[in-house]
Every structure is written in structure tokens, then in C-alpha cells.
């Protein structure tokens, strides 16, 4: 079951009955990572491999967090986790990340630690294409072209200058409640890949982050071989042009071309598999969106019957998806100490009893009991 919406940045979709105009964004500060914010943030829907979730579950286990807690609400079972070729949706990995932030968010540098676990082999064909590139510059350019084959939520961009190469790291599409964790993870993973390419430390001219200086700032030196500063206008790490254009030890032009062709083919297949049910969830996430099937179908550019047929082919229904959305919204708000009455009001229920009955139907437990355990 999708918990794409569970978390601190929550946008309630309009409930058809009773009508409501209370599409309110709710945010809370959380541990090392929370920042106030109310802007809706999309989650990219390109499918991805399961290797990242496997790494995250392993990291969580090392810190005493059971796999069941780590996977809660992600729609990933133990059998799927053991399947190396399995693919999941981005929001499923995001649910795992949220569980880790909620349970281990007070662990200093947990995002940095996570990023350091990502080896080139974890990325499949993208990693081999990276490894076979002629120079670090060409590897980074290829990596950005096929970034959706990785596990990154941060959007990287190559910004070449005369004597240096800047890597811009855009975190604006990451939900607020796990933004800093994922930026730390993705940036430390990216820098670690540079080291894996050369089997040596690649010095950085500078590293900048937009978030304020954290209490564990001294730990960043263990992951970024260069001066690190915080509360800056943008997220970047900067390489000397000499390092960027240095030939890679395992570079092979023919292998790189072959790997890039396979990257292109895999990316096309994954993008084609984006399911209609995911598009429905994304539409229901939009502030002010209707939970009426006809309105959602129109927004997706199809007839109601066509939408019904697509969802049936994916073994789900529109009603079930709306229930998932409402249930995940409710879970997120209850987890962050909103009262049952406040959640019922935010979701547009005229009576608390109606909401409580619905929540129990969705989750198998009353909202008051869920809130007590959260």
C-alpha cells in the first residue's frame, strides 16, 4: 500500500462528501532534517531498482531498526527485497526513507553514512557505463543524462567553468521532511563514486549546502575532501578541471558506448512502465484536486471508462486509491501529533466518527490507537 503521502509535508485532496475547501499543507520540524515549508513537492515516478532499499534496510538494521519497521507502508515485502532484479516506484523508496528519518533522525550524520554505502555495482548498467567512461567529466555528463536510472532524489547538473567543474545539486523536488537526509545521502554517494573511479581520493575545491550548519558539521570532512560550508545560496561540489579531465583507469570507449545504449534502452522501458495508478495518486496529491473519478480522468486526458479499465488491469480501483491517499494523509498527520479531530477536519469529514470508521476500515485499527503508537 502506498504511503507516498505519509510525512510532514501533507496536502489534503478535496473529499467529495462532504465538500471542503481546506486543502492545507502541514509541516513539522523533525530532528536534524526538518525545515518549515508548505510548497507541494512532486515525486518522480520513473521506476527504479530495489538495491537502494536493500542498502537502507541494512543500514537501519545496524542501528537497531528492524526491517519490518523500515519497510512499513512502502508496499515492499521480504520476498521482493530478496529479488535482485525487482523494480519499485520512487515513492516506495521515499516511504522507507521517511521511516528511517523518523526512527534514526537523531543519529548524527545518518544521511552521510547512508550515501557512503553506495558502490558502483549497486547501480547496475549505469554504474558500468560510469566506470567505462573516458574521463571523470564524461562520466559525470553521462551520469546526469541517465540520472533516473540511479536512486538519487537530488537532481544533479554539470556546470563547467574555465578552470573547474561545478556539480549543482537541486533538492527542490524532495519533500521537506526528508530533504536534508536525501541531499546528504545523494551528495556523499556522488563523491564516493569519484573515489571508486580512481581508486583514490579526488580532492574538491569546495562544497556548499543550503541548509544551516548542523551540530555534526565536523563529520562532513570524513565524506567530502575539501572545505565545506553551510547556509549558502546553492548546493554544490566543485572539482578542479585537471581532475575532471584526467583519464579514468578503466575507461574504454567501446564498452562505454555499449553500456550507454543499454542505459538508454532500460530508461525507456522503465519510463514506459509508469502505471496509471501512480498517475492517479499524483493527481490526487495536487492541492485543490477533486477526488471524483470523472474529474481525475479528465485531468489525465482520458474517459472515465478508460481510467476504470486501466485500473482494473492493474488490479485496483479508483475507490481503493482514494482510500490509500486518505489513509496515508491521515497516518502522516497522526504520526506528527495532530489530534483525531484535527485530522478529520483537515480531510474534510463532517464528523469525527465518520473519519474514525473510515480509518479503521483502511488500517484495521482506530485512529486513536494508531496515534498512541506513533
N, C-alpha and C positions, 0 to 999 in steps of 0.2 A: 504494500500500500504506500502510495506516495506521501511523503512528508515534506515536500518541497517548500511548503509554506511555514512549517514549524520553525520558530525562531523569533528573533527580536524585531525584525522589520516585517510587519504584517499588514497586508492590505485586504480588508474585508470586501468580498464581492457582494453586490446587491442581492439580497434574498427576495425571491419573488413574492412570498407571502409570509408576514405582512410586508408592505413596501417600506423602504427606508432609504434615507439619503446619507446614512452615516458610514461612508467609506473612509475610515480613519486609519492613518498609519500610526503604529505604535512602536516605540523603540525604547531600549533599556541599555544602560552601561553594564558591560559584563567583563569582569576580571581584567586581564591585560589587554583585551582586544576590542572592547565595545567603544563606539563613538556615536554620539547623538545624530540622528538623521531620519528623514521622513520621505525620501525620494524613492519611488518604486524602482526596483532593480531587476532586469531580466536575467534569466539563467539560460545560457546557451544550451541548445537541445541536441547537438551532434553527439551521437553515441560514442562511448569510449571503452577501452579495455578495463578489466577488473583488477589489474595488477596494483594500481594505486590504492584501492580499498584494502587489498591484501596487506600492503605495507603499513597502512594506517592502523589496521586491526592488530598487527604485530607490535607496533609501537605502543598502542594503548595497552596491550597485554603486559608489556614490560613495566608499565606504570600501574598495574593492578586493576585495569579496567577490563572486565570480561567481554568476550566477543559479542555476546548477546546484547549487552548494553550498547556497544559500539555500533551495532547494526540495527538497532531499534528504529522502526519506522522507515527504513531505507528500502524495504522490499527485496532484500538480499538474504537468502538463506545460506546455511553452511555448505550445502551441496554446490550452489552456484559459486561460492567463494573458492571452492576446491577445483573449479573448472578453469584452467589457464586461458582458454580461448573465449571465455564468456565476455559479453559486452553488456554494459549498463547505460542508463541515462545520466547526464551530468547532475541532475537534481538528486539522484540516488547517492552519488558520492558526496554531494553537499550535505545530505542528511547525516551521513557518517561524520563529516567534519563538524557539524553542529553538535553532535553528541560528544565528540572529543573536546570541543571548546567548553561545553557545559560542565563536563566532568574533570577535565585536566587543564582548564584555562588558567589556573593559578600556578601551574608548573612553569617556572621561568624558561623562556626560550623554546617552548614545545614546538612552535612552528618551525623554527630554525632546525631543530633536531629532526623533525619530520622530513624536511627538504634534503637533508644530508643523506637520507636513506635511499634516494632515487639513483640507481645505477643506469648506465646507458642501455643495458639489456632489458630493463623494465619497460622500455618504450617500444619494443618490437622493431618493426622495419624502419620506423622513424629514427630510432637510435643507431641502427646500422648505416642509414643514409648520412646521419650526422658524423659518424665515425669515419666514413669513407670520403668525406668532403676534402677538397684540396687544401683549404686554409680555414682558420677559425672564422674569418669573415664570411666565407662562402657557406660554412656550416651554420652560422647564425642566420644568414639570409634564408637558407633552405628551411631551417627550423621554424622560422616565423611564417614562411609560406604554408607550412603544413602543421601549424600550431594546434589545430583542432584534433590532431592525432595524439597529442600529449594529454596530460592530466591537469594542465595549467588552467586556472580560472583567471589569472592575470593575463592581460593582453600585451605581448611584447612587440616592440617596434625597433628596427635598426635605424640609427640616426648617425650616418657617417660624417665626420668632420675632417679637416685637413690633416691633423696630426693625432687624431683619436677617434674611437668608435664608441658612441653612446648607445646603450640599450635602455630604451624608455619602457617603463612598466606601468601600464594603465590598470588601476584597480577599481575604476568607477563602476564596472558591471558586477562587482562582487557584493553580495548582500552585506549590510553593515555589521551584523553580529559576528561574522567570521572573516571579515575583510583583512584584518591585520594578520591573523593566523595564516591565511592563504597567501598573502603577499610575502610574508616571511618564508613560508614553505616554498613557494614558486621561485623566489629570488635566490634563496640558498641552494635550491636544486639546480638552477641555471648556472650558478657559479661553480658548483661541484662538477657539472658536465664539462666545463672548460678544463678543469683539472684532470678529468678522466681522459680527455682527448690527448693531452700532452704527457700524461703520467707525471705531472709536475705542477707546482703552484703557478697560476697565471696571475701576476700582480695587477691590481686595479688602481687606477689613478684616484678614484673617489667613488663613494656610494652614498646616495641620498634617499631619504624616506620622508613622506609627507606626514606620517603620524608623529606624535610627540615622543620625546626621549623616554623609553621605558625604563623601569627600575633594573632590568637585566641588560642594560645597554653594553656593558663590558663584554658580554658574551658574543656580540656580533663580530668581534675581531677574530673569533675562532672559525668563522664561516666566510668572512669577506676579507681577503688580503689587501686591504687598503683603508684609508681614512673613511669613517662612516659618520654621517651627520643626520640629524632628525629635524622635524618641523620645517622641512624645505618645500619649495613650490612643487616639486615633482619627484617621482620615484625613478631613480636611475642607477645604473652602474656603468663605469667608463673604463675602457681599455685603451692602452697605448696602441697606436696604429701599427707599430712594429710587431707587437704580439698578434694583432688581428690578421696580419698578412703573412705570418710565419707558416710555412708548410706543416701540415699535420703528419705525424709519424706513420699513420696507417691510411693516408689519403690514396685513393685510387679512382681515377676519373671514370673508368668503365663501370666499376661497381657502384659508384655514386649515381650515375645515370640510371642504372638498372633499379637501384633502391628508390630513386625519386619516382620512377614510373610506377612502382608498386605502392608508394605513398599516395600518389595521385589516384590510383585505382581504389585503394582502401578508403580514402577520404570520400570519394564519390559514392561508394557503397554505403558508408555509414550515414552520410547526409540523406541518402535516399530512404533510409530506414526510419527516419523520424516519424513516429507514429501519430495518427490523427488524435489519439487520446492525449498525447503530450501537447499538441496544439490547443486542444480544448482546455487543458489545465492552464496553459499560458494565458489563454484568453480570459478565463475566469479570474486570473490573478490581476488583471488590469483594473486599476481604480475606476469605479463607476460602471464596470461591466455588468451586464444582466446575467442572471442565472437561468433565463428562459432559453430552451433549446433552439427555438426559431431564431432568436437574436444572435446566439453564438454561431449557429450555422451560417447566417448571413455575414457575420464578421469574418468567417473563414472562407467565404466565397463559394458556398455550396448550399444545396437544398437540404431541408430538414431530413427528408427521406435518405438522401445520400449520406449525411452525417450519421444517421441511425445505422445504415448498412456498414459503414466503415467501422464504427464502434463495435458492432456485433462481430465483425471479422476479427477484431482484436479482443474478443471475449469480455467485453464490458458494456456498460450502458451509460447514457448521459446522467441519469439519476445517481448511479454509483460514483461517477466522477465528481458531481456536485457535492455528494456526501463526503468524499475524500477531502475535497477542498475545505469544506466547512469544518470537518473533523480536525484537519491539520491546523487550520487557523485557531480553532478552539484549544488544541493542545499547546500551541505556541504561547497563547495568551495565559492559559492556566499555569504553564511552567514558569511564567515570569510574574507570578503572584497577583494577577488580576483576579478579582472575585468572580464567582459563578454568575452573579447578577450583571457584573460589568461585561463579561464575555457575551452573555445572552443579548445584552443591549447592543454591543458592537456588531454582532452578527445579524441584528435586525429582528430578533424574536420578541413578540409582544409580551410573552410570559416566560419566566424562568423555568417553570415546569415543562413547557414545550421544548425548550432547549435541553434540559436535563434528560428528557425522554429520548430525544434525538441523539445526544452524545452517548448515552448508554447503548443505543442501537448500533452506533458506529464503532465504539471502542469496547463494549462489553463491560463497562464499569461506569458508575455515576461520576459526573464531573467533580463533585466534591471530594470523592476518594482519589481521583487522579491528581487533583491539586494538592492533596495532602502528601502524596508520594513524590511529587515533582521536586 
